[in-house]
Amino acid sequence: MPAPRTVLLTGAAGGLGTLMRGLLPSYGYDLRLFDVRPVEPLESETGQGASAPRVITADLADRDALRAAVHGVDAVLHLAGISVESTFDAVLRANIEGTHHLYEAAREEGVRRI
């Protein structure tokens, strides 16, 4: 199987997501960005000749948005979720249920790599 070319990056507005947005295109990956928060464009994404990646601003609980986000991608790099102390309910919703929704959307759309 050839290396994935179009990658959905969840958690694209976070610290690690922002770092990966700057690195992956130099390896030939086309990115699609997903986050519950607005994703501020990087300088490299707005530079002359660069095409800005498609951005989806939605929650992992939004199954329709997830389905649209994973449609046509080759792989998903899942970095979304709560990475700091929070309530159990918040972590359950974002990290466990949200990941489940993402995996289901990827399965339904035939995405082979997460």
N, C-alpha and C positions, 0 to 999 in steps of 0.2 A: 504494500500500500504506500503510495507517495506521501510525503510530508504534508500536513495540513497547510492550506494557504490562507483561508479566511477563518479568523478566530474571534469568537465572542469573548470579551473580557468583562466579567462581572466585577463589581466593586471598583470600577474605573476611576472614580473620583477620590478614592482613598490613597493613602501613602504608597502602598505596594502597587496598587493599580496604576497610579501615576508614573511610578518608576518603570513598570512594564510597558506602558504606552510609549515611553521614550526609547525603549530598547528593541522591542519586537519588530517594528517596521524595518530596521536595518538588517534583519535576518530574512526579509522578504515576506513577512506576514502582513496581510490586510486585516485591519481590526474593525470590529463592531463593538461599541462601548455600551455598557449597561450599568446604571446605578440609580439608587433612590434619590440621590442628590444630583443637582446639575453638575455636569462635567465641564470644567473650565478647559478651553483648548490650550495645548502646549504650543510653544513657539514653533516647534518643528511641524506641528499639524496645521499651522496657518501660513507657513513659509511659501515663497513663490514656487509654483509648480507642484506643490504637495496637495493631494486631495484629502480633505478632512474626513475622518471616519464617521460613519453613521452613529448617532447617539440616541439611545433609548433611555428616557428618564421614567422609571417605574419601580414598583416594589416587587420583590420576589413572590409575593402573594398574588400578584396580577397574572393569572395564567394565560390570558390572551396576549399580554405584552411579552411574556416569556416565549410563547409559541412563535410570535412574530420575530423575536430577537434571535432565536436559534434557527429559524428557517433559512436553509441554504448555507449554513456555516459548516466548516470541516471539523472544527473542534471548539471546545469551551475551556477557558481558563477561569476557574471559579474562585474569586477572591472576595466576594461579597459576604457580609455578615457582621456580627458584633464581635469585636476583638478585645473589648475591655469589660470590666465588671458591669453587670447589669442585672435586672430582675430575671428570674427563671422564665417567666412568661415571654419577655422580650427576646431572650436567647432562643427559646423554643421556637418562637414564630419566625425569627430571622434565620437562625443557623440550621435548625433541623427541618422545620416545615418548608422554609424557603428553598433549601437544598433539595428536598424531595420534589418540590414543584419544578425546579430546574431540571432535575434528572428525568422526570416524567415528560416534560416538554421536549427535551433532547431525544428521548426514546421515541416519542410520537413523530418527530420530524426526521428520524433516521440519522441523527448525529452519532458518529461512532467513537469519538474521543472526548473525554472530559478530564 
